[in-house]
Amino acid sequence: MNAVHKVNFTFLGVIIFVYVLLTAGCLNNCYFWDVVQQVSKEAHWYYQTNFKYLIIPSQNSLSDIVATGYHPPLMGMLTAALWKIFGVHLWISHLLTLICFFVLLYQTLKLVEKFFPAHQAGWVMLVVFMEASLLAQFSIASPDFILLTAFIASLRGLLERNTWLSSIALIFLFGINMRGIFAGIALWISFQLFLYLNSEKKFSFTLLAASIRPFLPAIILSLIYFIFYFRMNGWFSGVSEEGGHYSLPENISMIGKHFFEFLLRSVENGRIIVWVFSLFAFYWIAKKKVPISNELKMLICCFLMLFSIYFLFVFITRMPFSARYFMPHFFLLTLITLSVFSFRLPETKWKATVLVFLLFELTGHLWIYPEKMAKSWDCTLAHLPYYELRKQCFDYIDRQNMDYERISAGFCLYGDRGFTELNQAGKKVGTQLNNQYFIYSNISNLPDEWIDELHNPAHWKPLRTFEKWPVQITVFENISFKQTEK
């Protein structure tokens, strides 16, 4: 084995060690953030109905189970199927994600080898897999980790004209959620460009048919799902309501705040360094100072398409952004930037750039904001103390024999514990502030006025605080509620 292969295997070994260690530490962690809805609740529907219905009705007899808007429910169906085989356990989702990690590792390596010389491949892999959002999404068994896996497998299959690989991967990509469909559309447009450039820039219907062929299975299955969905729930029922995520912003001020959020989620958790260096990369590309292959042009086109989609959402929706939304095009940006720098810089300076990227990525788990500033906790490993503190909090509540009907909480802590923990079903925590008890956590990203209210000693009294940096959970008692009860 030569020195280059030894270095690459060393890097791959480090990556595998980190992800396997993370799996071992998170194997029985409860569902977190949006995964409760996107995986657990939808899986409960299919599991409890024994797959009798494809579409989750907006109103049904299974309490608290609603569809995630009009997103395709592949993750819920897959999880429920595994529950049928192995039983309802948290570790199933984490082991499924670990399997996807090995698929992602292999597909990424094959893709990286197309754009970098062999002696640089391991370095690039380390940058890609140590990114904070990717590590965090893996740790919580998020559908977005599987989405990225499907995206990269689809991209590799398209570049290699491997119809089988791209078709299977695209089915998963389209079936995860609407962001997967957006990514699929971007892939299709960039794939058309790739075929056009490789056909001596001659457009034909044969070329168009060739670009559509790998996408046909995913398109057909998606159309079947949406036909059933719209027949049952109506056109975008429940997702475009007044004031909802998909309604238009009210004024310029709201657009301005949305734009700031878009920028922050794009560069937070250490990503800022890649964006800064990418400015030089795109400058060199524009000035034609680096050779650009047709494969790299496809990556650039796909990146620009995905970036443009989410940039457009700044102006036409109120959808709150999360760093995980941008993982596919940030992956492309990283490859594009490092590829261009590999042409422009000598080896020592290129490796120094990689080390800078890695250093900033490590800081991604330390980006802690002030209490009233919303944070994408599902995109950093800084959230990991939450699981232990959550258990301590609910153990305290159970020991005190508190009535769950008189307990409320913020995001991640409210709802039926059965969906989050896969046990303790029926212990439901409310959402209203004017209850006897309220479980507050900085994880919840509460509105500013709620935070001010909970810290008002004239209205609320802290009973018990559970804290492990940077996460804290406090059980408050409503003094006025107690007085009125007397």
WODA-V519633 format. One record per residue. N is the residue number from 1. SS is DSSP state (2 for helix, 1 for strand, 0 for the rest). Layout:
BEGIN
n;ss
N;SS
N;SS
END
This chain:
BEGIN
n;ss
1;0
2;0
3;2
4;2
5;2
6;2
7;2
8;2
9;2
10;2
11;2
12;2
13;2
14;2
15;2
16;2
17;2
18;2
19;2
20;2
21;2
22;2
23;2
24;2
25;2
26;2
27;0
28;0
29;0
30;0
31;0
32;0
33;0
34;0
35;2
36;2
37;2
38;2
39;2
40;2
41;2
42;2
43;2
44;2
45;2
46;2
47;2
48;2
49;0
50;0
51;0
52;0
53;0
54;0
55;0
56;0
57;0
58;0
59;0
60;0
61;0
62;0
63;0
64;0
65;0
66;0
67;0
68;0
69;0
70;0
71;0
72;0
73;0
74;2
75;2
76;2
77;2
78;2
79;2
80;2
81;2
82;2
83;2
84;2
85;2
86;2
87;0
88;0
89;0
90;2
91;2
92;2
93;2
94;2
95;2
96;2
97;2
98;2
99;2
100;2
101;2
102;2
103;2
104;2
105;2
106;2
107;2
108;2
109;2
110;2
111;2
112;2
113;2
114;2
115;2
116;0
117;0
118;2
119;2
120;2
121;2
122;2
123;2
124;2
125;2
126;2
127;2
128;2
129;2
130;0
131;0
132;2
133;2
134;2
135;2
136;2
137;2
138;2
139;2
140;0
141;0
142;0
143;2
144;2
145;2
146;2
147;2
148;2
149;2
150;2
151;2
152;2
153;2
154;2
155;2
156;2
157;2
158;2
159;2
160;0
161;0
162;0
163;2
164;2
165;2
166;2
167;2
168;2
169;2
170;2
171;2
172;2
173;2
174;2
175;2
176;2
177;0
178;2
179;2
180;2
181;2
182;2
183;2
184;2
185;2
186;2
187;2
188;2
189;2
190;2
191;2
192;2
193;2
194;2
195;2
196;2
197;2
198;2
199;0
200;0
201;0
202;0
203;0
204;0
205;2
206;2
207;2
208;2
209;2
210;2
211;2
212;2
213;2
214;0
215;0
216;2
217;2
218;2
219;2
220;2
221;2
222;2
223;2
224;2
225;2
226;2
227;2
228;2
229;2
230;2
231;2
232;2
233;2
234;0
235;0
236;0
237;0
238;0
239;0
240;0
241;0
242;0
243;0
244;0
245;0
246;0
247;0
248;0
249;0
250;0
251;0
252;2
253;2
254;2
255;2
256;2
257;2
258;2
259;2
260;2
261;2
262;2
263;2
264;2
265;2
266;2
267;2
268;0
269;0
270;0
271;0
272;2
273;2
274;2
275;2
276;2
277;2
278;2
279;2
280;2
281;2
282;2
283;2
284;2
285;2
286;2
287;0
288;0
289;0
290;0
291;0
292;0
293;0
294;2
295;2
296;2
297;2
298;2
299;2
300;2
301;2
302;2
303;2
304;2
305;2
306;2
307;2
308;2
309;2
310;2
311;2
312;2
313;2
314;2
315;2
316;2
317;0
318;0
319;0
320;0
321;0
322;0
323;2
324;2
325;2
326;2
327;2
328;2
329;2
330;2
331;2
332;2
333;2
334;2
335;2
336;2
337;2
338;2
339;2
340;2
341;2
342;2
343;2
344;2
345;0
346;0
347;2
348;2
349;2
350;2
351;2
352;2
353;2
354;2
355;2
356;2
357;2
358;2
359;2
360;2
361;2
362;2
363;2
364;2
365;2
366;2
367;0
368;0
369;0
370;0
371;0
372;0
373;0
374;0
375;0
376;0
377;2
378;2
379;2
380;0
381;2
382;2
383;2
384;2
385;2
386;2
387;2
388;2
389;2
390;2
391;2
392;2
393;2
394;2
395;2
396;2
397;2
398;2
399;2
400;0
401;0
402;0
403;0
404;2
405;2
406;2
407;1
408;1
409;1
410;0
411;0
412;0
413;0
414;0
415;1
416;1
417;2
418;2
419;2
420;2
421;2
422;0
423;0
424;0
425;0
426;0
427;0
428;1
429;1
430;1
431;0
432;0
433;0
434;0
435;0
436;0
437;1
438;1
439;1
440;1
441;1
442;2
443;2
444;2
445;0
446;0
447;0
448;2
449;2
450;2
451;2
452;2
453;2
454;2
455;0
456;0
457;0
458;0
459;0
460;1
461;1
462;1
463;1
464;1
465;1
466;1
467;1
468;1
469;0
470;0
471;1
472;1
473;1
474;1
475;1
476;1
477;1
478;1
479;2
480;2
481;2
482;2
483;2
484;2
485;2
486;0
END
